[in-house]
Amino acid sequence: MDTLPEECIAQVLAFATSSLHSLHALLLTNTTLFRLSAAILYRNPFELLERHVEVMHDRKARQVKVLRLFLACIPETLDTITTASVTSTASLPGLRKPTIDYLALYNCHFEKLLQFLINPALTPSPSLSGLHAHIHLGLVGHTPQHIHTIGYSIHGLSTLLPLVDQLSRLVRLELYKKFDRREISTATDFILAHRRIHQSLQEIKIKTPVTSADMARLRYIQARANGDSSTANARAANDDQFDLSPLIQAMDQPRVIDVTNWADADLFLSQFPLEQCRVLQMRQGLSRSASSLPVDILSRLANAKVLRLVAFHQDMFSWAVRRQCPESTVSTKSTGTFLERGVGLPSITSISLNGLDTHMVPAFVDAVAAFHSTLQTLVGLSRFEKSPNLVLGWNQSLPRLTRLDLEGTIALLFDLTCLSHCTGIRDLRLNIGRKIPKTWVPSLKAQQLAQVSPSLRYLDLAGWWGLSDSCFTETLLPVFRRLWTLNVMSCDGPTVDVLLHLVDRLPSLTWLGIIATLQEHNLVLQQRSLSNPLLEIDVQIKDE
């Protein structure tokens, strides 16, 4: 380890980011590992604890402890708060300044994670005016040149405006809107001011508190409660949409646009600057307004890499198929198409769609036809409904596809023979649900599934596949022998006894997910200790 360059050691430590215990142990090893591990622990500590400490009381206590450590690095900020306070003359609790400036490693600041930590961190001090604003300015302003991400309320972002000229490495904004009718101009002013000085800001994420439907429902309930039944329906129908598109427009040409949690985003998608966007993430779930989007609006994404959105139209990727054959594409005013002869295709690597099968199946077929040479991930999510008379399949080779994840009727419609075209697939998840058509032949499906590429390492089957014991022990055995993880926890099929006997024949398997009764669970534990103690078996207990 001592002979490795620090860049290599940092890459090795990246695998330990989910283990706080391991990172703390590395802090005590030597000065090099201390410096590299501390950089991981303290660059975004509050969110790190939020993700990896399950017990709420323990998580909050550790977050408060980190905040106190950071505040101890900026005693001048505490002095400023005490001096500026007009509500109390009491001094803040003594915080001993550490020998190491941990706050200099901090580069991701999220207002929302700190809002319930600041007062406990300064206990037993009384409430002080301007407390939160001073704390935020102190944490971000200590080494503003290191700050990469800021998460803040849209109406509160102006708090950090005095630091805008020093945030030279700010790349990402995560903005959330409170239930507030105030203008958003202060946030757009911050973005524009930053752009005038720096060119680093490229990513934006927006979240709103409630959907327009939620707001309409609330107004309807309030009107009824006030006895104003005559206008209740009118008020509910006249629902307000949050137009937050000026925030995205102020970014000029953002590379990442994440509006997953902005319910009304599809209403304003046509106003987004999409030409340089590489990652576009929209809200998942059915949307009436999405159906009104222009069919070829995605053709503006000339540099797109990752798309996650609702399947709003069956022809949403037809522009890409036409563009692939420019000699057959003519741009005319009569058709209103955005396409022009000779315009190239974006190198899209990941597409995730959800919605109606009647939209999604044709959209996926067109997407594969257009982007088969670059696609690495395909994800489809639909409802578990009666399957339409459609087939999801393709004849093109997908040499770079490593992940295929289908859930709902879309998985049931998938032609398993197409797996032979996915020569590099490593991760396959198919959840077909319970509404299986009469034409379903489990033995045939097992044979088709057995033709999957030898590169497959992760397999997750869910739903009523109806696979017999012989399908597992014979037909699919060559596939299983190469797997690292196998999840049949939600799959109707083999018995626990068959799976346990199968384990001995799977030398590469490190994780197995099954469903069993409590009695069978004890048998599983005994079998594991006898066969492969290194194999992790996760058991979902079912009612006997």
Disulfide bonds with the S-S distance in Angstrom:
none
